């Protein structure tokens, strides 16, 4: 015959109550600890992203500056060529035309140098330091 005494029931009740309290405390501690570790990792990721963003902003600014300077350096010889061609159209002197051709050649060589410089920069940018 199985009988349960009142003291046994009270003991089981308090034991279950205390065990539940301790278990809830442990679970809460694990959750808080996990959240703290997650928050720490989140701060590290945020810091890394902020650094990468600053680096990208710097690179973007440098690229904008490069494009502006390169387009100016490429356009100047072309504008010079267009002006010399216009002068040649109105010239009747062979000596003047030969002088304009020499200046055009100089502008073309300058344009070629600028393009070669850009290609060199592009090649060097892809090489490892």
Buried (B, 14 or more C-beta within 10 A) or exposed (E): EEEEEEEEEEEEEEEEEEEEEEEEEEEEEEEEEEEEEEEEEEEEEEEEEEEEEEEEEEEEEEEEEEEEEBEEBBEBBEEBBEBBEEBBEEBEEEEEBEBBEEBBEBBBEBBEEBBEEBEEEEEEEEEEE
